């Protein structure tokens, strides 16, 4: 029954595979033993699909202790704010020992968490042991990313009544405290301003919070003692944390911590709209380039002087090279990602030109040397045109009709510079002749890449080298696997 519930919850709320669910089932089968052995409460939590929260998928309570949980918590949502140890283990893959947490019942516990990993050593869930707090435990480096000092903070809050306003005055969040009858007994300055604005009332002390702020009625009606809500009220986007405070199961009051995230949400929408707008521009640029290419092809079919054919073909190749940059950007899964993978771009531009040379048998070799190179669309356009011109030169001049040959494009990187080598084993050139293509290469290398273009002497063929500095617009990753093709 427990295993079937675990499987159902995993299938419903997570992206775990059936093999990973089996690993969790094996762990869950031992939960009761560990709970009885350590006189503790044991749980398994898993991160939820498309969410920053986790969900409890299995539990076991010690049979020898009086449980602090009134009901089963399987299927309940777990928040980072209340159980930081759970999310620390998820993020780092490390254990978190004796950190402080707030239970689903709103009670403080010492919590130890260890990650559960799959065969790829990826965290698929966390195993949690909880014990009620009886004494303060010393802080240690093993859980430095989680909170500490809760007892000292409690002493301040429960000590001099003058201390709490001094602390809360410095906070931007709205702090509201109501008694067991839902009367407002405390509000920090941000809270007073918020309630005054929303209720249009000046006398708010000891008033019923549900009359002052009717929109929080569902929050008070919700049965969970600890929960986080997202609300939209009068164009305000709010995150509301609710904590019910109890003394021996008797309700003492409710603490609300409200964060106004309206400005943040507005900026998120603006960024999203900007991303959509930029993507639409990329679409239009690509489509317009394809329209120009179609017009040129139409003109070629209608007839033109034979001596003009080479100029039409060169222009079509240049248009295709620029269009390829936008095709790669639009293929990115992340709408905000405008980086272009130079290796992918080189393969796309070069392979198309080689395939179009149907009368020559040319092998194209791309040597990445473990480099994955990302750059901006502006630099990518320049690099695409440079590769187009140099590969096109090799295809045109290095190999006679019906001949075999190789064109190799290689990338080498150092700490400060990136080198692009284009080499062919054709007939070679005694001295490069001036042409529009080479003029384009010189200008782009010098003005756009701030680099250097030169030919290296070789016994056979032609060897061109582009060297340019690595900048903030060019990012290089080193991959272990050889991606050469």
C-alpha positions in Angstrom: 0.0 0.0 0.0 2.8 2.4 1.0 4.9 1.5 -2.1 1.9 1.9 -4.4 1.2 5.4 -2.9 4.9 6.3 -3.3 4.8 5.2 -7.0 1.5 7.0 -7.6 2.8 10.3 -6.1 6.1 10.0 -8.1 4.3 9.4 -11.3 1.8 12.2 -10.6 4.2 14.9 -9.4 7.8 14.1 -10.4 9.8 13.3 -13.5 11.4 10.3 -11.9 11.9 7.2 -14.1 10.5 3.8 -13.1 14.0 2.6 -12.2 14.5 5.6 -9.9 11.1 5.0 -8.3 12.2 1.4 -7.6 15.3 2.8 -5.8 13.0 4.9 -3.6 10.7 1.9 -2.9 13.7 -0.1 -1.6 14.6 2.8 0.7 11.0 3.2 1.9 10.9 -0.5 2.8 13.4 0.2 5.6 11.8 3.5 7.0 9.9 1.9 9.9 13.1 0.0 11.1 15.1 3.3 11.2 12.2 5.1 12.8 12.0 2.6 15.7 15.7 2.3 16.0 16.3 6.1 16.3 13.0 7.0 17.9 12.5 9.4 15.1 10.2 10.4 12.3 11.4 9.3 8.9 10.4 10.7 5.5 11.3 10.6 1.8 10.8 13.8 -0.1 11.1 14.4 -3.9 11.3 17.6 -5.9 8.1 18.3 -7.8 7.9 18.6 -11.6 8.0 22.2 -12.8 8.1 23.5 -9.3 10.6 24.8 -6.7 8.8 22.8 -4.0 9.1 19.1 -2.9 6.5 16.6 -1.9 6.5 13.9 0.8 6.1 10.5 -0.8 6.8 8.1 2.1 6.8 8.3 6.0 7.3 6.2 9.1 6.8 7.2 12.7 8.4 5.7 15.8 6.0 3.4 17.5 7.6 4.1 20.9 7.1 7.9 20.9 4.2 10.2 21.0 3.9 11.6 17.5 4.0 15.3 16.9 2.2 14.7 13.6 -1.6 14.6 14.0 -2.1 13.1 10.6 -0.1 11.5 7.8 1.9 14.1 5.8 2.4 11.9 2.7 1.4 14.0 -0.3 2.0 17.3 1.4 4.0 20.1 -0.2 7.4 21.0 1.4 8.7 24.6 1.1 12.4 25.7 1.1 11.6 28.4 3.6 10.6 25.9 6.3 12.8 22.9 5.5 16.1 24.3 4.1 18.0 21.1 4.8 15.9 19.2 2.3 16.7 21.7 -0.5 20.3 22.0 0.6 20.8 18.3 0.1 19.0 18.5 -3.3 21.1 21.3 -4.5 24.5 20.1 -3.3 24.1 16.3 -3.1 25.5 16.5 0.4 24.0 15.5 3.8 22.6 18.1 6.2 22.8 17.1 9.8 20.8 18.5 12.8 19.5 21.6 11.0 16.4 23.4 12.1 13.1 22.9 10.4 9.4 23.6 10.9 7.1 20.6 10.5 3.9 20.4 8.5 2.2 20.9 11.9 4.1 24.1 12.5 6.5 22.6 15.2 10.2 23.0 15.4 12.4 19.9 14.9 16.0 19.0 14.4 16.2 17.5 11.0 18.9 15.4 9.4 18.8 14.8 5.6 20.8 12.6 3.3 20.4 12.5 -0.5 19.1 9.4 -2.3 20.9 9.1 -5.7 20.4 7.1 -8.9 23.1 5.1 -10.7 24.3 8.4 -12.4 24.8 9.9 -8.9 22.0 12.3 -9.4 19.8 13.2 -6.5 16.3 11.7 -6.9 15.0 12.2 -3.4 16.1 12.8 0.2 15.8 10.6 3.3 14.8 12.7 6.3 15.0 12.0 10.0 13.3 14.4 12.4 13.4 14.7 16.2 11.7 17.2 18.5 14.0 19.9 19.7 15.0 19.5 23.4 18.2 21.5 23.4 20.2 23.7 21.2 22.9 22.0 19.1 26.1 23.8 18.1 26.4 25.1 14.6 28.8 23.3 12.3 30.2 23.7 8.8 28.2 20.7 7.7 25.0 22.7 7.5 26.3 26.2 7.0 23.7 26.9 4.3 20.8 26.5 6.7 19.6 28.7 9.5 20.9 28.7 13.1 20.3 30.6 16.3 16.6 30.1 16.5 16.6 29.9 20.3 18.5 33.2 20.6 16.1 34.8 18.1 13.1 33.4 20.1 14.6 34.9 23.3 14.8 38.3 21.7 11.3 38.1 20.4 9.9 36.9 23.7 12.0 39.2 25.8 11.6 43.0 26.0 8.6 44.2 24.0 10.7 47.0 22.7 13.1 44.6 20.8 10.6 43.2 18.3 9.8 46.6 16.6 13.5 47.4 16.4 14.1 44.3 14.3 11.0 44.3 12.2 11.3 48.0 11.4 14.3 47.1 9.3 12.5 44.5 7.3 10.7 45.2 4.0 8.3 42.2 4.5 4.9 42.8 6.1 4.6 41.1 9.5 1.1 40.6 11.0 0.2 38.8 14.1 -3.3 37.9 15.1 -4.6 36.3 18.3 -6.8 33.1 18.4 -9.9 35.2 17.6 -8.1 36.6 14.5 -7.8 40.1 16.0 -4.7 42.0 14.8 -2.4 42.4 17.8 0.8 43.3 16.0 1.9 44.9 12.7 5.3 46.2 11.7 5.5 49.6 9.9 5.2 47.9 6.5 2.2 46.0 7.8 0.5 49.2 9.0 1.0 50.9 5.7 -0.3 47.8 3.8 -3.4 47.4 5.9 -4.2 51.1 5.8 -3.9 51.2 2.0 -5.9 48.0 1.4 -8.6 48.6 4.0 -8.8 52.4 3.9 -9.1 52.3 7.7 -6.9 54.1 10.2 -8.0 52.3 13.3 -6.7 48.8 12.7 -5.4 47.6 16.1 -7.4 44.8 17.6 -9.7 44.8 14.6 -10.6 41.4 13.0 -8.0 40.8 10.3 -10.6 39.1 8.1 -12.7 42.3 8.1 -9.7 44.5 7.3 -8.3 42.1 4.6 -11.2 39.9 3.4 -9.1 38.5 0.6 -7.1 36.4 3.2 -10.1 34.5 4.3 -9.2 31.4 2.2 -5.7 31.5 3.9 -7.2 31.4 7.4 -9.7 28.7 6.3 -6.9 26.5 4.9 -6.4 23.7 7.4 -2.6 23.5 7.1 -0.7 25.3 10.0 2.3 26.1 7.8 1.8 27.1 4.2 2.8 29.6 1.5 0.3 31.2 -0.8 0.5 33.3 -4.0 -2.1 36.0 -4.1 -3.1 38.7 -6.7 -5.1 41.5 -5.2 -5.8 44.9 -6.7 -2.9 44.5 -9.1 -0.6 43.5 -6.3 1.3 40.2 -6.4 1.8 38.9 -2.9 3.5 35.9 -1.4 1.9 35.1 1.9 3.5 32.8 4.5 1.1 31.6 7.2 2.3 30.0 10.5 -0.2 29.1 13.1 1.2 29.1 16.7 -0.1 26.6 19.1 0.5 25.7 22.8 -0.4 22.1 23.6 -2.6 22.0 20.6 -4.4 25.1 21.6 -4.3 27.9 19.0 -2.5 31.0 20.3 -2.5 33.0 17.1 -1.4 33.3 13.5 1.7 34.9 12.0 1.5 36.2 8.5 4.6 37.2 6.6 3.6 39.0 3.4 6.1 39.9 0.6 5.0 42.3 -2.1 6.5 41.0 -5.3 4.5 43.2 -7.7 7.6 45.0 -9.0 9.4 41.7 -9.5 6.5 40.1 -11.4 6.2 43.2 -13.5 9.9 43.1 -14.5 9.6 39.3 -15.2 6.7 40.1 -17.6 8.7 42.9 -19.2 11.7 40.5 -19.7 9.3 37.9 -21.1 7.8 40.4 -23.5 11.2 41.6 -24.5 12.3 38.0 -25.2 9.2 37.3 -27.3 9.8 40.6 -29.2 13.5 39.8 -29.9 12.5 36.3 -31.1 10.0 37.8 -33.4 12.7 40.1 -34.9 14.9 37.1 -35.4 12.0 35.3 -37.2 11.5 38.3 -39.5 15.2 38.7 -40.3 15.5 35.0 -41.2 12.3 35.1 -43.3 13.4 38.3 -45.1 16.7 36.8 -45.9 15.0 33.7 -47.3 12.7 36.0 -49.4 15.8 37.7 -50.9 17.4 34.3 -51.6 14.1 33.2 -53.3 14.1 36.3 -55.5 17.7 35.7 -56.6 16.9 32.0 -57.4 13.8 33.2 -59.3 16.0 35.6 -61.3 18.5 32.8 -62.0 15.7 30.5 -63.4 14.5 33.4 -65.6 17.9 33.6 -67.2 21.1 35.6 -66.8 24.5 36.0 -68.5 26.6 32.9 -67.8 29.4 35.1 -66.5 27.1 36.4 -63.8 26.3 32.9 -62.4 29.2 32.8 -60.0 28.2 36.2 -58.5 24.6 35.0 -57.9 25.9 31.8 -56.2 28.4 33.7 -54.0 25.6 36.0 -52.9 23.2 33.1 -52.2 25.9 31.5 -50.0 26.5 34.7 -48.1 22.7 35.1 -47.4 22.5 31.4 -46.3 25.4 31.9 -43.9 23.7 34.9 -42.2 20.4 33.1 -42.2 22.0 30.1 -40.5 22.9 32.2 -37.5 19.2 33.1 -36.9 18.1 29.5 -37.5 20.4 28.4 -34.7 19.2 31.1 -32.3 15.5 30.3 -33.0 16.2 26.6 -32.4 17.4 27.3 -28.9 15.0 25.8 -26.3 15.5 28.8 -24.0 13.8 31.8 -25.4 16.3 34.1 -23.6 19.3 32.3 -25.1 20.7 34.3 -28.0 24.1 32.6 -28.0 25.2 30.8 -31.1 27.3 27.6 -31.0 30.1 28.3 -33.4 30.8 24.6 -34.0 27.2 23.9 -34.9 27.2 27.0 -37.2 30.4 25.9 -38.9 29.0 22.4 -39.6 25.8 23.9 -41.0 27.4 26.4 -43.3 30.3 24.2 -44.5 28.4 21.0 -45.0 25.7 22.7 -47.1 28.3 24.2 -49.5 30.1 20.8 -49.8 26.9 19.0 -50.6 26.0 21.5 -53.3 29.3 20.7 -55.1 27.8 17.6 -56.8 30.7 17.2 -59.3 33.4 17.0 -56.7 33.9 14.4 -54.0 35.1 16.5 -51.0 35.3 15.2 -47.5 34.6 17.8 -44.8 36.3 17.4 -41.4 35.4 19.6 -38.4 38.0 19.3 -35.6 36.6 20.9 -32.4 39.6 19.7 -30.2 37.2 19.5 -27.2 36.0 23.1 -27.6 32.4 24.2 -27.3 32.3 27.9 -28.4 29.4 30.2 -27.8 29.2 33.8 -29.0 26.8 36.6 -29.7 24.7 36.8 -32.9 26.8 39.8 -34.0 30.1 38.0 -33.9 28.4 34.8 -35.2 27.4 36.5 -38.4 31.0 37.6 -39.0 32.4 34.2 -38.3 29.7 32.6 -40.5 30.7 34.8 -43.4 34.4 34.2 -42.9 33.9 30.5 -42.9 31.7 30.8 -46.0 34.3 32.7 -48.0 37.3 30.5 -47.1 35.5 27.2 -47.6 34.0 28.5 -50.8 37.5 29.4 -52.0 38.7 25.9 -51.4 35.7 24.4 -53.2 36.1 26.7 -56.2 39.9 26.7 -56.7 41.6 23.8 -54.8 40.0 20.9 -56.6 39.5 20.3 -60.4 36.3 18.8 -61.6 35.7 15.1 -60.6 38.6 15.2 -58.1 38.8 14.0 -54.6 39.9 16.0 -51.6 39.6 17.1 -48.0 38.7 20.4 -46.4 39.4 20.6 -42.6 38.1 23.2 -40.3 39.8 23.1 -36.8 39.4 25.2 -33.7 42.2 25.7 -31.2 41.9 27.8 -28.0 44.3 29.2 -25.5 43.7 31.3 -22.4 43.4 34.5 -24.4 43.0 33.6 -28.1 40.9 31.4 -30.4 42.3 30.1 -33.7 40.2 29.0 -36.6 42.2 26.9 -39.2 40.8 26.1 -42.6 43.0 23.7 -44.6 42.6 21.9 -47.9 44.8 19.4 -49.6 44.1 20.8 -53.1 46.4 22.3 -55.7 47.3 25.2 -53.5 48.0 28.9 -54.4 51.3 30.6 -55.1 50.0 34.0 -54.0 46.5 34.9 -52.9 44.7 37.0 -55.5 42.6 40.0 -54.5 38.9 39.2 -54.5 35.7 40.4 -53.0 35.6 37.3 -50.8 39.1 37.9 -49.3 38.3 41.6 -48.9 35.2 40.6 -46.8 37.3 38.2 -44.7 40.0 40.9 -44.1 37.5 43.5 -43.1 35.4 41.2 -40.8 38.5 39.8 -39.0 40.1 43.2 -38.5 37.0 45.3 -37.6 34.5 42.8 -36.1 36.8 40.3 -34.4 39.8 42.5 -33.8 41.9 39.7 -35.0 44.4 38.6 -37.6 44.0 36.7 -40.9 47.0 35.0 -42.7 47.9 32.1 -44.9 50.5 29.6 -43.6 53.0 28.0 -46.0 52.3 24.3 -46.6 53.7 21.7 -48.9 50.3 20.8 -50.4 47.0 22.7 -50.5 46.1 25.9 -48.7 46.1 26.7 -45.0 44.3 29.8 -43.8 44.3 30.9 -40.1 42.1 33.4 -38.3 43.2 34.4 -34.8 41.2 36.7 -32.5 41.1 37.4 -28.8 38.6 35.8 -26.5 36.3 38.4 -25.0 33.1 38.6 -23.0 31.3 37.9 -26.2 33.1 34.6 -26.8 32.7 31.9 -24.2 34.6 28.6 -24.5 33.7 25.3 -22.7 36.0 22.3 -22.8 34.2 19.1 -23.3 35.6 15.7 -22.3 34.1 13.8 -25.2 35.5 14.2 -28.7 32.8 15.8 -30.8 34.8 15.9 -34.0 33.0 14.9 -37.2 
